[in-house]
Amino acid sequence: MADAQVQRTNTLEVINESNMHNVPKGSESHFKVVVVSMDFENLSLIKRHRMVNDVLKDELAGGVHALSIQAKTPSQWSQNSSVSQSPACLGGMAREMANNKS
């Protein structure tokens, strides 16, 4: 399945959620991707996520700290087009930065 690609996208939304986390103002490190594609038909959720991660591998190799993925088929999206809320930040980056200073 490594050769599978997301090519037929009905909906694509990239949401910068960095402001919800303990990062410097203006950071672009925490994202949610909502993607709806026919290419996800009959695929498990993990295979869908792997496809999205593969498309974004160059971006993920840079400064992206966290990525949340909602990958649905068009029929799933037509039944429920809501985007789930991300959980509140638990201060992970603050702990990492404090530990690096020690």
LUMTI-848418 format. One record per residue (C-alpha): residue number from 1; x, y, z. Coordinates in pm, whole numbers, plus 50000, padded with zeros to 5 digits. Layout:
BEGIN
{seq: NUM X: X Y: Y Z: Z}
...
This chain:
BEGIN
{seq: 1 X: 50000 Y: 50000 Z: 50000}
{seq: 2 X: 50306 Y: 50227 Z: 50005}
{seq: 3 X: 50235 Y: 50328 Z: 49645}
{seq: 4 X: 49878 Y: 50443 Z: 49720}
{seq: 5 X: 49823 Y: 50816 Z: 49691}
{seq: 6 X: 49542 Y: 51051 Z: 49773}
{seq: 7 X: 49455 Y: 51185 Z: 49427}
{seq: 8 X: 49079 Y: 51238 Z: 49419}
{seq: 9 X: 49008 Y: 51484 Z: 49698}
{seq: 10 X: 48654 Y: 51615 Z: 49749}
{seq: 11 X: 48730 Y: 51819 Z: 50059}
{seq: 12 X: 49061 Y: 51935 Z: 50204}
{seq: 13 X: 49094 Y: 52160 Z: 50504}
{seq: 14 X: 49416 Y: 52236 Z: 50691}
{seq: 15 X: 49363 Y: 52392 Z: 51033}
{seq: 16 X: 49649 Y: 52550 Z: 51227}
{seq: 17 X: 49585 Y: 52457 Z: 51591}
{seq: 18 X: 49914 Y: 52593 Z: 51724}
{seq: 19 X: 49734 Y: 52869 Z: 51914}
{seq: 20 X: 49574 Y: 52596 Z: 52131}
{seq: 21 X: 49914 Y: 52482 Z: 52255}
{seq: 22 X: 50196 Y: 52613 Z: 52468}
{seq: 23 X: 50413 Y: 52738 Z: 52180}
{seq: 24 X: 50548 Y: 53082 Z: 52088}
{seq: 25 X: 50294 Y: 53323 Z: 51938}
{seq: 26 X: 50271 Y: 53287 Z: 51561}
{seq: 27 X: 50395 Y: 52927 Z: 51566}
{seq: 28 X: 50288 Y: 52685 Z: 51296}
{seq: 29 X: 50359 Y: 52351 Z: 51459}
{seq: 30 X: 50023 Y: 52184 Z: 51538}
{seq: 31 X: 49780 Y: 52105 Z: 51256}
{seq: 32 X: 49458 Y: 51921 Z: 51183}
{seq: 33 X: 49394 Y: 51794 Z: 50830}
{seq: 34 X: 49041 Y: 51709 Z: 50720}
{seq: 35 X: 49040 Y: 51522 Z: 50392}
{seq: 36 X: 48754 Y: 51353 Z: 50208}
{seq: 37 X: 48845 Y: 51128 Z: 49918}
{seq: 38 X: 48711 Y: 50841 Z: 49711}
{seq: 39 X: 49062 Y: 50696 Z: 49744}
{seq: 40 X: 48974 Y: 50601 Z: 50104}
{seq: 41 X: 48693 Y: 50363 Z: 50002}
{seq: 42 X: 48737 Y: 50017 Z: 50158}
{seq: 43 X: 49055 Y: 50120 Z: 50344}
{seq: 44 X: 49109 Y: 50100 Z: 50717}
{seq: 45 X: 49161 Y: 50419 Z: 50912}
{seq: 46 X: 49531 Y: 50341 Z: 50963}
{seq: 47 X: 49582 Y: 50296 Z: 50587}
{seq: 48 X: 49409 Y: 50630 Z: 50523}
{seq: 49 X: 49633 Y: 50802 Z: 50777}
{seq: 50 X: 49941 Y: 50645 Z: 50621}
{seq: 51 X: 49835 Y: 50780 Z: 50282}
{seq: 52 X: 49794 Y: 51133 Z: 50421}
{seq: 53 X: 50124 Y: 51109 Z: 50609}
{seq: 54 X: 50297 Y: 50998 Z: 50288}
{seq: 55 X: 50161 Y: 51299 Z: 50097}
{seq: 56 X: 50280 Y: 51530 Z: 50377}
{seq: 57 X: 50616 Y: 51363 Z: 50446}
{seq: 58 X: 50823 Y: 51667 Z: 50342}
{seq: 59 X: 50619 Y: 51902 Z: 50562}
{seq: 60 X: 50630 Y: 51657 Z: 50853}
{seq: 61 X: 51009 Y: 51637 Z: 50828}
{seq: 62 X: 51024 Y: 52009 Z: 50910}
{seq: 63 X: 50874 Y: 52200 Z: 51200}
{seq: 64 X: 50543 Y: 52017 Z: 51240}
{seq: 65 X: 50518 Y: 51891 Z: 51597}
{seq: 66 X: 50169 Y: 51740 Z: 51585}
{seq: 67 X: 49923 Y: 51636 Z: 51316}
{seq: 68 X: 49563 Y: 51528 Z: 51365}
{seq: 69 X: 49400 Y: 51360 Z: 51066}
{seq: 70 X: 49033 Y: 51313 Z: 50984}
{seq: 71 X: 49017 Y: 51102 Z: 50669}
{seq: 72 X: 48670 Y: 51013 Z: 50541}
{seq: 73 X: 48504 Y: 50879 Z: 50230}
{seq: 74 X: 48244 Y: 51098 Z: 50059}
{seq: 75 X: 47963 Y: 50879 Z: 50194}
{seq: 76 X: 48098 Y: 50908 Z: 50550}
{seq: 77 X: 48130 Y: 51286 Z: 50505}
{seq: 78 X: 47772 Y: 51316 Z: 50377}
{seq: 79 X: 47650 Y: 51131 Z: 50687}
{seq: 80 X: 47862 Y: 51339 Z: 50928}
{seq: 81 X: 48056 Y: 51644 Z: 50810}
{seq: 82 X: 48145 Y: 51764 Z: 51158}
{seq: 83 X: 48510 Y: 51816 Z: 51245}
{seq: 84 X: 48597 Y: 51676 Z: 51585}
{seq: 85 X: 48734 Y: 51907 Z: 51852}
{seq: 86 X: 49096 Y: 51859 Z: 51946}
{seq: 87 X: 49174 Y: 51794 Z: 52311}
{seq: 88 X: 49308 Y: 52071 Z: 52531}
{seq: 89 X: 49684 Y: 52112 Z: 52545}
{seq: 90 X: 49848 Y: 51939 Z: 52839}
{seq: 91 X: 50163 Y: 52151 Z: 52817}
{seq: 92 X: 50379 Y: 51898 Z: 52635}
{seq: 93 X: 50596 Y: 52156 Z: 52457}
{seq: 94 X: 50645 Y: 52354 Z: 52781}
{seq: 95 X: 50773 Y: 52039 Z: 52953}
{seq: 96 X: 51000 Y: 51960 Z: 52658}
{seq: 97 X: 51147 Y: 52310 Z: 52654}
{seq: 98 X: 51199 Y: 52306 Z: 53032}
{seq: 99 X: 51370 Y: 51966 Z: 53013}
{seq: 100 X: 51601 Y: 52087 Z: 52735}
{seq: 101 X: 51717 Y: 52380 Z: 52950}
{seq: 102 X: 51819 Y: 52145 Z: 53232}
